[in-house]
Amino acid sequence: MKLINENYKAKARMSSTQIIVLGFLLAIIVGAALLMLPFATARGQHTGFSTAMFTATTSICVTGLVVVDTFSHWSIFGQMIILILIQIGGFGVITLYSEIMILLKKRFSLSTRLLIQDYYNLDSIHGLIKFLRRVIRDTLLVEGVGAVLYSFVFIPKFGFLRGLWISIFNSVSAFCNAGMDVIGPNSLIDYNTNVAVNAITITLIVLGGLGYVVWFDIIETAKISYKRGYNFITFWKKVNEHTKLVISLTLFLLITGTLFVLFFEWNNPRTIADLPLGNKILSSFFQSVTFRTAGFATLPQDRLTPSTCLIGCIYMFIGGSPVGTAGGVKTVTIFVLFMNSVSFIRDRKEAVVFKRSVSPKLINKATAIITSNLIITFALIMALMQTARISLLAATYEIFSATGTVGLSRGLTPNLSLSGMIIVMIGMYAGRIGPISMALFFKTSHADKNDIKYSDGHFIVG
């Protein structure tokens, strides 16, 4: 009894970061165990632990890098397990746990509410249950609409049952920014000129990457604007500063990414050189979107020019926006650090965005996130290059894709050695959890040291 009480107390002392880290790890282990079952494969054979673990990791981390083809290696049961893992990864294990609590009509303790608040980076715990219900309801609604729209393309080609399954799988995978599909070995390359498939996929990816907070703010402001007859300018003034920033940054990155791909691939005969102008723009725009942690491909990634790949690594590192399904360090994180640098250059005391100041605490958090991500990304690149004769470009593209939970590869993933698979798995897991969260997982409290004020030191930078 004493041992049980001690274990309970130890559990109670776990921080929200530790619970989130361990929750994702437990989900990966359970998923891998299910994928190792013989009837999870198309041939009814046992799948090795490393392959099952890699697949479970890439699914729960909504990355999309695969060592075996999803459409041919796994049975319908195996694909269903993968899809459930993707959905859990998109929601987050904390959201899934909360939904179970809601369905069982259990009361949420204060510690659980604080855990959810930490997970979604919310300002307060007010209206938390309502927020969770909206997250789940709206996610399933968008994925359902996406599946219906996909079905008009895939059912006529693959038949009702297979076409419907492909539509559902693709819709969930696209919204969760997972980048996995069950169409065939070429991802969406066979549909690179299909406007409908491109448009549906792009819409789902972007919606997932915007973040739920932005969604809800836009929806509520649109309702008020409609009732009061506001025009677009007034509507834009009414949305909060976070929404304005996320929308502005998303548009900027999508447009500039498209222009970069268009410029670097224009004369590349292996990608878009022989396409008509309209299809060149469409393919470039899709590539710009998928760089932002989506992982689907309408162009062969191993045929992209080195310049496009380098730009792609930058966009993969940035990723989507906070409180959404996308990975990366997030758009706002990068922008906060950028604005802090601009403020220093202009000799201003604070960073200001949309006439709102950015707090020093937020700047410190952004610095920690970007620094830790860069450290782990470059460490894993060097480690991966030591496992085999892997070029710098291929290793860099693979690891930026892993830590950004993107899922794009220049054909390296299926050929990874066991050590290479472990390195990429670490990258995917760290990218989904966040390197800063991994560091906080092992931290010990030093709050007492904050009470000590040291005299200013004389240091030189720059």
Secondary structure, DSSP 4 states (H G I P E B T S, - for coil): -HHHHHHHHHHHT--HHHHHHHHHHHHHHHHHHHHTSGGGBTT--PPPHHHHHHHHHHHHTT----SS-HHHHB-HHHHHHHHHHHHHHHH-HHHHHHHHHHHTTPPPPHHHHHHHHHHHT-S-STTHHHHHHHHHHHHHHHHHHHHHHHHHHHHHHH-HHHHHHHHHHHHHHHHTT----SS-TTTTGGGTT-HHHHHHHHHHHHHHHH-HHHHHHHHHHHHHHHHHT--HHHHHHHS-HHHHHHHHHHHHHHHHHHHHHHHHHTT-TTTTTTS-HHHHHHHHHHHHHHHTTT---SS-GGGS-HHHHHHHHHHHHH-S-SSSS--SS-HHHHHHHHHHHHHHHTT-SS-EETTEEPPHHHHHHHHHHHHHHHHHHHHHHHHHHHHTT--HHHHHHHHHHHHTT----SS-GGG--HHHHHHHHHHHHHHHH-HHHHHHHT----GGGGG--PPPP-----
